[in-house]
Amino acid sequence: MTEPRPPHWAEAFLHLLLAREHRQTVSGDLLEEYRENIHPRRGQVAADRWYVGQVAGFVFSGNWLWAALFSGSFIARTALDWFVPTSDFSARSKVSTAIAVAILLCAGFRAAWQSGLVRSGLLAGIATTFLSAVISAIGTGCLLAMRHDAATFAAIQGSGGLAEVFTLPILLVIPGMLLGALGGMLGGIAGKSIPHRQS
């Protein structure tokens, strides 16, 4: 009888997240907990969900701050457009784009610098934009609940509409991946040349 195994894709993704020196220890401990405690008590489907949740926890713990900053800047820009309408979005667009690029580069840089893996930057970019898309949707919904008068709806239409506000954060996953990868390359170079303390 073969031993139970978590989903192969989740194990592979966990290996991508971890630096080589931690890979065997962390993945081994997680697999042991899965086989000895979780699977016997919960069964295959629930145990697999538990394992995927643990992997998601690694993603969240490394990227929650960047996601909060990214979504915070998006929600702030949305609030500005809705509550302080303008006909010229040029300056606002330049500032919000520069902030978004800086956050994603920093997320990728830090992930690669800490792990020693350039690919960690790419994953940090994806995780940051994905998590921030969820936070941004909730935050934007709260803005709409706070003010939904005729003037606000006119400002919403003038700034791109509700569809743009809810779909744009999802569409940013692709540029987030690219900027995270670029930050990861820079972080990988810096990690080799600048000593740092693992946190």
ABEGO torsion letter per residue (X at the ends): XBBBBBBAAAAAAAAAABBAAAAAAAAAAAAAAAAAAAAAAAEAAAAAAAAAAAAAAAAAAAAAAAAAAAAAAAAAAAAAAAABBBABAAAAAAAAAAAAAAAAAAAAAAAAAAAGBAAAAAAAAAAAAAAAAAAAAAAAAAAAAABABAAAAAAAAAAGEAAAAAAAAAAAAAAAAAAAAAAAAAAAAAAAABBBBBX
